[in-house]
Amino acid sequence: MRKLWFVLVLSSFMSIVCLGKLGNKKEIRINEPKPNYFNGRFFSNNQQTNNNNGMLPNLRLPKDKFRNSEIVNPEIVRMLTTRDKECLNRVDGQYTYYMCLFDKVTQQDSRSSVWTLGVFEEWSRCTDANDNEVLCLKYTDGHPCGGVNMSRSTYVQLRCTKNEVAPNHIENIVESHACHYTIDLVMPQLCHYTTMFVNPPPNNNNSNNNNNNNNNNNNNNNNNNNNNR
């Protein structure tokens, strides 16, 4: 009986010790991806790096922010390049568009899927809807368009406004043709400059007038030569 009693007491003691060890077991924690923030909005590493769960290809890096800037008024180049990577956004229907200077243009839908509409390539001359030449920033080599064998691209047209207290903002976004977007970026500071370009191209009308004048002069010279004969 004493042996049986001793065995029962020893078994109870071992059970208490085992329960104590189990109670001190450490909690298992799962490391979540480090969050990223883009213009105040949250993106997981997977979204930002691979875009839409790896379904879209990785893109090239932006070109140098001074690429082809020799055609532009140096003061404008200086003003804009100091805002490198500054971002603006605009909500249009179910989409939110983000434009980052000298970086990229992206489109996000209501389900948080993100598409790149172009990566910065260079400064350029563009023609607007009214056939006026405007200064623009070209963004190319974006994500492929569905059903079309081409990459998305965007021209950011730089415009001034006489409202000097207005903030810099995206005024308009249109898909001018398949897979190509045009953004009007309004900046009051641009109104301070008399010209956007270093050497504006000659006016076609002036060129035609000069050609007509040259032709008239040649005709007059021919007539004078004939009279002298």
Buried (B, 14 or more C-beta within 10 A) or exposed (E): EEEEEEEEEEEEEEEEEEEEEEEEEEEEEEEEEEEBEBEEEEBBEEBBEBBBEEEBEEBEEBBEBEBBBEBBBEEBBEBBEEBEEBBBBBEEEEEBBBBBBBBBBBBBEEEEBBBBBBBBBBBBBBEBEEEEEBBBBBBBBBBBBEEEEEBBBBBBBBBBBEEEEEEBBBEEBEEEEEBBBBBBBBBBBBEEBEEBBEEEEEEEEEEEEEEEEEEEEEEEEEEEEEEEE
